[in-house]
Amino acid sequence: MVQFHEHIITELLEDSNGGLVVLSSGLSLSKLVSSLLLLHSSSQGTLLILSPSSASLKSKINFHLKTLNPQFNQIPAEITADLAAHHRHALYTSGNAFFITPRILVVDLLTNKLPTSKIAGIFILSAHSLSETSTEAFIVRIFRSLNRGAYVRAFSDRPHAMVSGFAKAERTMKCLHVRRLHLWPRFQVYVSQELERDPPEVVDIRVPMSKYMVGIQKAIVEVMDACLKEMRKTNKVDVEDLTLENGLFKSFDEIVRRQLDPIWHTLGKKTKQLVSDLKTLRKLLDYLVRYDAVTYLKYLDTLRVSESFRSVWIFAEASYKIFDYAKKRVFHLVRLDGVKFNESSKGVKNKKRKTKGDDKNIEEVDGTSSSSSNAGLILEEVLEEAPKWKVLREVLEEVEEERQKQGMLREEVLAEGEDTDNGIVLVACKDERSCLQLEEFIMNGPKKVMHEEWKKYLLNKVQLRDIVHKKKKPKDPKPKGFGILDGVTPITPAQNSETTSISKQEHDALLAAASKLKNLAQNDNVVEDTPQPDVGGQGHAKRKRKVGVRNRAAVLDGSGVQNSDKEESTSDKIRMSDSKNKIDVDETNAGRFCETMKDGTSVENIVLRRHTNPDAAASNGKPLPPVHFYALESDQPILDILKPSIVIVYHPDMTFVREIEVYKAENPSKRLKVYFLFYEESTEVQKFEASIRRENGAFESLIRQKSMMMIPVDQSGHCLGSNSSLESDLNTPQNSVTRKAGGRKEADKEMQVIVDMREFMSSLPNVLHQKGMRIIPVTLEVGDYILSPLICVERKSIQDLFMSFTSGRLYHQVETMVRYYRIPVLLIEFSQDKSFSFQSASDIGDDVTPNSVISKLSLLALHFPRLRIIWSRSLHATAEIFASLKANQDEPDETKAIRVGVPSEEGIVENDARAENYNTSAVEFLRRLPGVTDSNYRAIMDGCKSLAELALLPVEKLAELMGGHKAARTLRDFLDAKYPTLL
């Protein structure tokens, strides 16, 4: 356990009321919580941990509990709604620690099923997501009012989220009723001293980007800058936030949306689209350094299709460069003599050869090349590899050399019983896809990986073409196997006229290459399915591996790797022509296989794939060490599981860097070497440095806030009992109080609201409780809130309203409310931080359309005349409306509300007002007859006992009942009409 964790725990234990801890990300919040759980004893009472939204944090806490104390058998179980009430009560009184979902905890607190005196305290693990209306704040308020001696400890490792909005930290502390704020940034004295006392050996490698990557990055940054300038013109957003550095982070979308949401309905389509475009451009920047050239081109192709019509950025001046350079990284179209090309391609299929490009060598695989005889177009594969791949292989070679040199020394150390260097190499990537691709690259070499991606790309083109052709009617059927399916572009007069455009020629060349590949797919599959050790055996995919001898003098001394020619990864290929090379490689691989199996036996494979790579050899035949790949997004305690000696950070991430520092501080005797792979002068470096600056800035802001914070004396929750009624007192007009018995206040009866269990996912029950209403949680069949025996409310947020109309669920819900309650209410609730408008003016058309939500709402109101629709501006407005609706009403009965709509054993539904006196099916049938309206159907029911009697009534009697001859004649004609006339 690191010492600064001990300091944090000491500070927390000093204050029995609890506190709010804000840590730098990566300083192992899970270990801190685990250590606190180990200090908890059952004599103190039960400890409840509110289940975090991320499952990975919970699993990490459980993992550290087992590693910190193997004898600790009481791993916290989770209390959910699936457990019966008596079972939950037994757990609450057991004195152990439990994870619990917020919804079930608030329900048990309101129904008094939770013995609060038996609870020692509550842990909240994501304090940054709290607000005044959140369920966690609701829980703490009720809990504090019932048990003032217990503690509430809240934690957060996202400091930048604690400074978003006005006085976020102060408001969070007010919600939690805690008085102490503990700030632990990375630059705090105890933290920095401990982490820098024995730091790992760090090698910072700056990899130059290829010239096309630099071009794409420059173009994206230009387009982003243009979009930001356009947004500044709108005068709707704070200009200080609109910087390119902020635009690199996901939180930028939240910053912009938070400012624009209240006026979203007044914005034009262009401004709305700019917000979306900035998100797309940020992804493009991220994917440029994360994925290979073919995948990047594939993503751009999807963007071109999905965003071409409505997008603003695609029409920016520099955007064409993004698409152009992305294509040039994958393939070139070159004009050559088509006849000569066809002859040569027939003779040497699937054989590499070099063709001179503008200023670089481009590899071409003739088997997938295509030509158009009229235009002489040839599709040349470039398949530029990611520059980091080559450097990663060189790093792994260097690691293996060092391992072999230190082999004897390590054996001696291990014999003494100290495992300081277990030889495990960990490569950390951003996501699972990158891990899989890098693993394949090390196993099979870069050429095969790129070729496989290229093959998938081309085959997708063919599939898309087939789908389009199926939709179109064939104008002129031709025999199968003719044209593009044969791998050649068909030459017809019609085609000749179309191929004048470059894009058409390019499209045809791609389709021809794809079709050729499709024809060879079966052979390729057979080759790919063969076992790995037969390197350089059969098939062009195997021949694409780099072998032979090539001297590379790369010094990894922290100053950077100088890669003189940036296109080396796509150019320097050595043909594998003689069989001697093949035999040498196979022998090397066989020896490597034995060695990796020997080394790998002691390693525990828990979280991720282990890669022993039996046939991986570098271009000069050097063996590579066993490698483990880890996806940063999986968020597992990988360093504590594997205990690696060498970590290669392929995609730099601030949180993971801190985790490495903590891991080294916990294991000071362990030798640890860390390699950072950065693209030189890329947004990757900029984003990494900006994330550190942003976090430091957030902590500086929090430190300033803490120094000026005004904390009320009663914030510990000791005066909470009287707070709930305070607001309702203020709402009472002074005049109405003084006129009654000289100002003596009458004893107010407590307002009650029956709330459906499912509604505790929203914040409205919390706000109603703040207003001084008593919340009774039950499972309701009809409605969401019962305000009185007569008033039933169905609450819908805007998103839920649209979905309910689409599914038809709302119609059924209103129908049941109308059946059982005299005053059914549909509450349409808006979000406080968004515009109070149902639709923007641009979305409302002139014509009435059945798909419009306004039309659907009108039909609902026409069909159910007794339905009342309430539009609420926010949660607090809803609470005010509920209070005014309840003003002169009786309190609802809990037992009756539960039984409404639930059939008894005999199948009779209680409280169905119509079912007691009427046949409800017959009434519904009557109301749908022509001439029968909401104003006359009750008179008809009073005048005749059944539908059969109604059918026999003369027109005069019907006119008397229906209030007019016209309506009576309409109904009579309908009843007397013969069958054929109804068609």
N, C-alpha and C positions, 0 to 999 in steps of 0.2 A: 504494500500500500504506500502510495506517495505521501510525502509529509504535508503538502498543502491540503490534501483531503482531510488529514487529521485536524489541521487548523480550522477548516470549514465546519467539521463535525463539532469541535469544541465550541465554536461560536454559536452554532445552532442549539447545542444542549444548554448553553448559559441562559437562554430565554425560554421559559416554559410555555410562552404563548405561541412560539413558532417563528417563522420568518420566511422571507423570499430570497432565494439564492439565484444569482445570474452568473453563469460560467461562460468562459470562451468555448466555442464549439470545438470538440475534439479532446477536451480535458476530462473525458471519461465520466460523464454523468451517471452512467449505469453502475460503475464501480462505487461511486460515492453513495448512491441509494442502497446498494447491496451491503456496504459497510454499516450504514445506519440500521438496516434490517437485522443484521447480526447482533447489534447492540440491544435490540428490543427483547424484552423478556415478557413472558405471559402474565407475570404478576402485575405488570403495568396496565394491562387490558388489551383489547383487540386493536390491531393497527390496520386501517383500511387504506389501500392504495388505489386511487381512481385509475382505471384502466386507460393507458395512453392510446392515442389514435393509431400509432405505429406499433405493429406487432413485434417488430425487430427490437425495440427498446425493452419490451417485456421479456423476450427470450434472452437478451443480453444480461438483464438483471438476474434471471434464473441461472444462467451460465456462471456468472461471477460468484453467486452464492455458493455454488458447488465447488468452485476452484478456491475461493477464499477459506472455506471451512468444509472439507469433505464430510465431516461428521454431522453437518447441519442437514437433517433429513426433512425439515419442514419447509419445503419449497412452497411459496404462496400459491394456493389454488385460486380459481376465479369464481366469484359469486355472480350468477346471471339470473335472468327471469325464469330460466328452465328449472331452477331448484324450487322445491315447495317452500311455503312460508315457514313451517315448523323446522325444516332443515336449515333454512337461512338463519333462523333465530338461534339454533344450536351453534352454528359457526360464529355468530356475532358474540356469543358469550364464551367462546373457547379460549380467548386470549392470544391467538396466533395472528399472523399477518396474512391478509387476503387482498387480491386484486378484485375490484368490484366495478361494474358498469354504472356510470352516473345515473342512468334512468331508473334502475332498480333501487339505487340508494336513496334517491329523492322520494320515490314512492313509499319506501319503507319508513322514511323519516316522517312523512305526512300522515301515514296511517298508524304511527306509533308502534310499528312492528320491530323497530330497532331500539334496543335498550342503550340509550346514549351514555348512561353512566358507566357502562362496561367498555366504552371505547376510549383508548388512550390518545388517539390522534388520527389525522388524515394526511396522506401524502398526495400532492398534485404534481404531476411530472411534466406538464406542458403549460406553464404559467403564462407564456407569451400569447396563448390563444384565448385568455380570459377576457370577459367584458362584463359590464354591470348586468347584462341580461342573460349571461350564459348559465347553463345548468350547474356548473361548478360553483358559481357565486351564490346561486340559490341554495345549494347543499350547505355551503359554509355558513350562510346566514341562519338557516334553521338549526344547524348543528351547534353554532355558538349560542343561540338563544336557549337551547336545552342543556348544554354542557359547557360551562364557562371555564372549566379547569383543563380541558383538552387542548392539544396543540394542533396547529395547521402549518405544515411545511410545504412550500411550493418551490419548484425548481424549473429553470429554463436554461438551455444552452444556445439560444438564438438571441443574442443581444440586440441585433439590428431590428428584430420584431418588437423589442421592448421600447423602442423610441419612435415607432410609427404612430402618428396621431398626437394630440395634445396631452401632455403629462401622463403618458401611458403607464409608466411605472407607479406613479402615485395613485392613479385610479385602480390599478391592479391590487395594490396593497390595501386600498380601501375596501375592495370587494372581498379580500381574504381576511380582513380584520386583523392584520398583522402590523407591527410597528417598526420592524427592523428589516433593512435591505442589505444583503451581503453581496458585494460585487467582487468577482474574481477574474479579471482579465488576464491575458497571457503576459502582459507587461507588469503584473503585480509582483512585488519584490520576492515573496516566498516562491511563487510559481517560476519566475524567470531564473532565480538562483538554482533551484532544483533541476530544472530542465536543461540548463546550460552548464551544470557542473561536470557532467560526463557525456557530452553529446556524441551522436554517431558520426562515423566518417561519411562525409557527403561529397558526391561528385556531381557537379552541375553541368550537364551536357546540353549545349545549344545547337540544335539541328537546323541547318538552313533549309528554308522551304524551297520547293521547285519554283521556277519562274512563273508557271501558270498559277500555282497556288497563291503566290504574291499578287498576281494580277487579279485573281478572283477576290482575294481579301480586300484589296484596294477598292475594287468596284463596289463590293457590298458596303464598305464603310462610306463611300461616296453616296450611295443610294440611301443609306440610313440617315446620313447628314441632311440629304435633300428632304426626306420625310419629316425629320425633326424641324427643319426650317418651315415646312408647310404647316406643321402643327402650331408653331409659334405664332403664325399669322392669324390663327383663329381667336387669339386673346382669351381662350377658355381655360388654359392650363398655366400653372406657375412656371415661368421660364427657367427658374433656377434648377428645377428637377429635370428639364429636358436636355441632358448632356449625353454625349456618346458613351461615356463611361458607365452612367446609370443604365443605358440601353443594353448593356451586356448581361444584365441580371434579370432573373425571372420577376423579382420584386418590382421592376420597372412597370410591368403591366398593371400591378396592383396600385402603384402610385398614380398612374394616369387614370385608371378606372375610378379610383376613389375620388379624384377631382371632377371627373366628367359624369359620374353616375347621376348626381342630382339634376343635371341639365341634359341628360342623354337624349331626351325627346326633342330638344331644341336643336340638336346637332344635325348637320347635313350628312348625306351618305359618304361624302369624301372624307370627312373627319373621322367618322366611325371606321371607315376602311383603313385609314392611316394607323389607327391603334392596332388593328389586326395585322397590317403589313409590318410594323416594327417587330411584332412577335415572330413573324415568318423570317424576317431578315436575321434576327438573333439566332434562330435555329440554323439558318444557312451558315453563319459564321462558326457556330459550334460544330456542325457536322463536317465542315471543311477540314478541321484538324482531327476529327474523330474517326471518320470513315474513309474507305478507299475510294479511288477515282470513279469506278463503275457505279458503286452504290450512290455516290453523290450525284452522278449524272441521272441515275434512275429517279432520285428524289426530285431533281429539277424538272424532269419530264412530267412527273405527276403535278408539280406546281404549275407548269405551263398550261396543263389541261384544266386544273381546278380553279386557277385564279386569273386566267388570261382576260376574262371579260370585265370583272369587277375590280381588279387590283389596280392600285395606283403605282406601286413600286416598279411593276413590269414595264411601265411606260417612261420610267426615268431614263436619263441620258446614258448612264453608265451600265444599265442592267443588261444590255445585250452582251457586254463583255463577260458577264458571269456565265451565261449559257455558252458563249463561243469558247472561252478558255476551258470550261468543264468538258466540252466535246473533244478539244485538242488533247486533253489528258488521256483520252480513251482511244480515239481513232482519228485518222486523217483521210481525206478523200484526195487522191492524186490522179492527174490525167496522164495516162500512158497509152502506148499502142496496144489496143485490146487484143489483137490477134496474137501478138507475141506473148502477151501475158497468159492467154488461155493455153497456148502450147506448153509453156513452161510449167503452168500449174498442173497440167495433166501428168507430166512426167514426175514431178517431185511433190507429191502430196504430203501435207503435214511435216514439211521440212522447213527449218528456220533459214532465213537468209536476211541480209541487211540491205536496206535501200536507203539511199542518201535523201534526207529531208532537207529543210532549209539550212539549218546549222546544227543538226543533231542526227544521230543514228536512230532509226526506228525499226523495231523488230516487226516482222510480218510473218504470219502463218498462212501459207498459201491455201491450205485446206478451207479456211474460212474467208477467203477473199472473194470478191465478186467483181464482175465487170459489166459495163454497158457498152456494147460494141459501137453504138452510135456516138456516145459521149466520151468513151475511153476512160471511164471512171473506175478507180480501184480503191477499195476500202482497206486501208492499212491499219493494223492494230498498233497502238502505242502502249496502252495499258500501263500507264505510269504508276509505279509502286509508291507507297507512302515513304518519304525519306526516313521516317523514324524506324521503319522495319529493318533497314540495313544496319542502323546504329544499334538497335536492340540486339541483333545477331552478334555484332562485334562485342557488345558488352557481355553477352552470355559466353562468348568464346574466352574473353579475358577472365571472367569469373571461373570458368572451368580450368584455365591454365593455373590460376592462383590456387584453386582447390588441389590440383595435382601436386603443385610445389609444396603446399603445406600439409600434404597427406600424412606424412610421417609424424609431423609435429602434432596434428590433430589426434592421431591414434594414441600418442603418449598422454595427451591431456584427458582424453576419454577414459583411458585406463585408470587415471587418478580419480575419476568419478565426477569431474566437472564438465558439463555439457555446454561449452562456450561457443562452439561453432558446429552446428549439425549439418551445414552445407545446404540447407533448404533455400531455394531462390523463389521469391514471391514477386509476381508481376501484377501491379494494380492498375486496372482499366476502369473506365467510366461505367460501362454497361456490359451485359452478358454477351451481346453480339460481338463487341470488340474482343472479348476474351476468346470466344470460339474461333474468330478469324485469326487471331495471333497464334492460337494453338495450332491451327491448321498450317499457318505460315511456317512455324518452326518444324512441324512434322514433315511437310511436303515441299517446302521452298516457296518463294514468292511468286514464281511464274505460274505454278499450278493454281495457287489461290486466285490470282488475278484472272487466269483463263477460265476458271470455274464461274467466277462472278460474271465475266463477259458472256459466257455461254448462257447463263440464266437470263441475262439482259436481252440477248438476241432471241431466245426462245419465247420470252414474254412478248416481244414484238410480233412474232408469228401468231401467238394465241390471240392477241388483240386484233390482228388483221383478220383472223378466222371469224371472230365474233362479229366484226363489222360486216364481213361478207355474208354471214348468215342472215343478218338483218335486211340487207339489200336483196332485191330480186335479181337473179342472174339474167343479164341482158342477152348474153350470147354464150350458150354452153360450149365448153371446150373439153377435149379428152383429158382425163386425169394425168398428172405428171407433166403437164405442159407449163411453161412459163416460170414464174418465180419459184414454184415448188421444186423445180429441177436445179435450183441454185444459180440460175442465170436470169437476167432481166429480159423479159420478152420484148421483141422489136416489132412493133406494128406502127402504121402511120399515125394512129390516134395517140399511141404512146410517145412517139417522137415529138409530137407537138406539145405534150405535157412536160416532157423532160427538159424544157428550156429553163425551168426554175431550178436553182441549186437545191432547195429543200426537197423537191420531188426526186431528184437524182440521188440525193443522200438517203432518202427514205427507201427508195428501190434497192440501193446498194446494201443497206442494213437488212432488208427483208430477204435479199438473195443470200447473204451470208448466214442469216438465221435459218433459212430453209436448208442450206447445205449442212449446217450443224444438225438439224433435225434428222436428216437422212443418215448421218453418222452416229446418231445418239446411242443406238443399240450397241455398236462396237465399243463406244466410249464407256458405256455402263459396264460392259464385261471387263474392260481394263481396270476401271475404278474399283470394281468389287474384288480384285485380286489382293492377296495379302501385301502388307507394306514392304517387307524386306526386298522384294524384287525391283530395286531401283534401276531405272534405265532399261527395263525389260522391253515390254511391248507398249505400243500406243503413244500418240503424240503428247498426251498429258504428262506422261512420265518423263519424256525427253526434255520437257521444259524446265527441269530442275537445273540449277546452276552447279556445275562441277568443273573440275580442272584446277589449275593453279593460278592464283592471282595475288600479288603482294599488295597489302593494304597497310600503310603506316598511319595508324590513328592513335594519337596520344590522348588518353582520357585523364587529364590532369586537373580538371575543373575549369580550365580556361575555354573549353569548347572543342568540338570536333570540326576541323576545317574540311569541308567537302568541296573540292575545287570545282568539279563539274556537277551541276545540280541534277542533270538528267542521267547520271551514272546508273541509277537503278533501272532505267529503261533501255540503256544502251549496251553496256559491257556484258555481252553474253558470249560464252565460249561453246562452240559446237561440241557435242559429245559424239565424236565420229569413231574413234578407235575403241575396241573392246577392252583394252588394257585398263583404261580409266574406269570402266564399269566394274571390273573385277576388284580394283583397289577400293572403290567406294563401298562395295558390298562387304569386303573384309573389314573395313573400318566400322561399318554399321553393326556387323555381327559382334565385334569386340565391344562396341558402345552399348549394345543391348544387354550384355552380361553385366557390364559395369553399373548401368542405371538400375537394373533389377536389384543388384547387391546394395546400392546406396539407398534405394527406396523402401527397403523392408521395415526400417524403424519409423517411418513417417506415418502419422495417423491421418487418414483421408476422411475428414469430417464434413467440411462445408462445401468443398469445391473439387473440381476435377483435378487429378494429379496427372502431370504429363511426363512420362519417362522417355518419350521419343526415341524408339529403337533405331530409326534410320535417319535421324536428323544430323546432317553434316553440313558444315559451312562450305563456302565455295572453294576453300583451300583444304577441305577434308578434316577440319578441326572438329572434335566432338563437343557437344554442349551438355550442360548440367541438367539434372531433373528440375522441372519448372512447375510451379503452381500458379494458376491464374485466379484472380479475385476481382469480382465486379463490385465497384464501390457502392453502387445503388442497392446491393443486397444488404448492406449495413450489418455485417456480422463481426464478432470479436476475433477476426482472423489472426491477428498478431499473437494473441494469447493462446489460440488453438495450435497454430503451426510452429510458433516461435522461430521465425526464419532468421538466417544470418545475413542474407542479402535481400534488400527490397528495391525493386525497380519501379519507380512511379512513372508509368507510361502516360497517364493523364493526370497532371498535377491537381491536387485538391487540398485546400487549406485544412479541412477537418482531418483528413487522413494523415497529413504531415504532423499535426499535433498528436494524433494517436501514436505515431512512430516515436515522437519525443517522450511521451508518457511511458511507452513500452520500454524504451532505453533507460529512462530514469528508474523504473521498477527493477530492471536487470542491469545494474551498472557494470557487472563483471563480463557480460556477454558482448562479444565483438559484433558490431552491426555496421554494415556498409549500405548506404542509400544512394541510388542513382536517380537523378531527376532528368527526364527527357522533355525539354521545351523546344518548341519551334521558335527559332530566332526571329525577333521583331514581329511576333504574331499577336493576335488578340488573346491567345491562350495565356501568354505571359502577362498581358495587360489585365486580363480578368483575374488571374491569380493574385497579382499585386493589389488590384483594386479591392478584392474581397478582404485582404488583410487591413488595408486602409479604412475600409468601410466599418469593419468590426471595431477597430481602435477608435474611430470617430464616434461609434455608438456608445462605447464605454466611457469616453470623455464626456459625452452628453449626459449619461446616467450619473457620473460622478458629480457633475455640476448640479443636476436635479436633486441628488441626495443632499448636497450641502445647503440647498435652499428649501428643502421639503418641509411643509407645514403638516405635521401629523396630529390629528385631534387626540385629546386625552382618552376619549372613550373608544378609540379605534381597536382596542383589544377585544371588544365585544361585550364588556361587562355591563354596559348600559343599553344593550340591544333590545331588551324586553319592551321598553317604552317607545322605541323608534318606529315600530310598525304602525302605531296609531297616530303618529305625529302628522303624517301627510294628510290623513283624512280629516284631522282637526283643522288644518290650515284651509282646507277646501270649503269649510262651512262659513257662510257669510256672517259677519259679526252682528248685524242687525237682527237676524233671525234668532240669535242666541239671547240677546238682551231683552227682547220683548216677552220671553217666556219666563215667568216667575223670577223676575229680577236678575236675569242672567244665569240662573242655575241651569246647568246642562243636564238634559235627560240622558239616562243610560242608553247608549246606542246598542242596538242589537247587532251582532256580528253577521256580516254578509257572508253567504256561503255560495260557492260555485262547484257544481259537480263536473269533473273533467275526465275525459276518456284517457286511459293509460297511454295510448299511442301518441297523445298530444304532448307528452313530456319531452319529445324530441325537439319541440319548438320552445321559444323563450316566453311565450305568453303566460303560462301558469306562474312563472317567476315574477313577471310584472304585476299580475293580479295579486299575488301574495304581498308584494311591496306596497300595494294600495290598501292593505289591511284586510283583504278578503280571505276567508278560510277556504282552502283548496281540498276537495274530497276526491281522491283518485279512485276510479272504478272502471270496469270494462263495460262500455256502452255499445249497444247494438244500433241505436238510432242517435245520430248527432255526435258532436264533439264536446259541446258545453251545454249544460242544463242550468239556466239562470233562475227559472221558477217553474212551478207545475205547468205553466202555459207556454213558456218560451224555450225553444230549442235552437241552438246555433250550430251551423256547419261552417267551420273556418277553412278558407282556401287562400293560400298564397297565390301570386300571379302565375308562377310556373305550374303549380298544382292545378289551378283552374283550367289552364289550357289542356293539360294531360287528362283531366277528368272529363272535359267535353269530348275529347278525342275518343276515349275509351267507353263513354256512355255511363260511367259510374255516377256522375253527378245527378243525372236524371233519376236514377234509382234512389239515391240518398235523399233527394228533395221529396220524392214520392212518399217515402216512408215517414219523413218528418211531417208532411201534410196530413198523413193518415192518423198519426198519434198525438200531435200537438196543435193547439189552437193558433199559436203564433210561430210558424217556422221562419227562421232567419238564415240567409246566406251572407256570411261575412267575407268580403274580399279585402284582404290585408296587404298593404304595400310595405316595402322595406323603407326604413327611416332615411337611409343614406342614398336612396334612389328617387327618381322623379315620381311625383304623384300623378302619373298619367298612364292610362290603360294601354293606349297605343300612341305612337308618334303620329303627327298630322300627315306625314307622307305615307303612312301605312293604311290610312282610312281612304277607301275609294268612294266614288260617287254612287256606284250601283250596289244594290243589296245582293250579296252572294251567300249561298248556304255555308260556304267554308269559313266565312268571317266569324270571329268570336263574338262580335257585337250582334250579329244575326242570331247566333245560338243563344246568347243571353236574352235577347228579345223574345225568342220562342219559349224559353224557359219561363219568363215572367208571364207570357200570355197563357201558357198551359197551366200554370199554378198561380191563380190570381191572389191567393192568400200569402204567397211567399214574399217576405220582406228582404230587400237587398241593401246591405250596409257597406259603404266604402270607407275604409279606415286608412288614415295617413301613415300610422305607425303602431307599434305595440302599445305605447303609452296612450295614444288616442283610443285604441280598442278598449283599454282598461277603463277610460273615462266613459265610453259609450256603454259598457257593461254596467257600470255603477248607476248611470242614469236610467237604463232599462229596468234595473232591479228596484228603483226608488219606491214604487208603490206596489210591489209584488210580494207574494208570500215566498218563503224560502223553499227550495226544492227538496223533495223527499228522496233520500238515497236508495232505499229499498224499492220504491216504485220505479225510479229511473233505470235500475238494473234490469227490472222485469219487462220493460217496454220493448216490444218487438221480439221477445223470446217466447216461443210456443211452450205451453205446459205439456205434460205427458199425454193429455187427451188431444193435443193439437190445437187447443184454443189459445189465441193470443190475447193477453190482458190489455186493458186500456185502449183497445181499438174502438174509438168513438163510433165509427160507422158500422163496424161489424156487429155491435150489440143490437142495433135497430134495423140495419139494412143489409141486403145482399150486395156486398161491395162490387162483385163482378158485374152484376146487373146494372148497378149505378154507373160504372165505367162505360158499359155498353150503351146505356141511355145517353150519356153525355157526348158520345161520338156520332149520334144520329143527326142528319141534316135538320136544321131549324132549331135544334136544342142548344141553348146557350147557358152560360153561367148564371144569367139573371132569371131564367125560367125553368131550369131543370128541377128545382125544389118544389115549385108549384105543380109540376107534372107528377112528381112522386107523391104529393099529398092527394092529388085527384084520382089516381088509379093505383091499385095494389101491386100489379105485376106488368111485365112487358106484354104478356098475352092480352091483358085487359086493354093496354094502350093501343094495340094493333086493331082492336075492334071499335075504338071510339070514333064517332063521326067528326067531320071537319068543324062543325059549329062548336062542339064541346072542346075540341083541340084548340080552336081559336081562343076560347074563353080561358083555357089553362095556360096557353103559350103567350097570350097578350098580343095577338094580332093574326089577321087572316093569312098574311103572306107566309109567316113561319109555319102555320098550321097546314097550308096547302103544300109547302115544300116537304114536310114530313109525310103527309098523306100520300103524295105522289110517289115518294120513295117506298112506302110500305106496300102500295098497290102495284108498283111497277112489275112488269113481267120479266122473266130472266133474260131473254134476248136483248131487251132494250138497255140492260145494264152493261153490255159489252162495249 
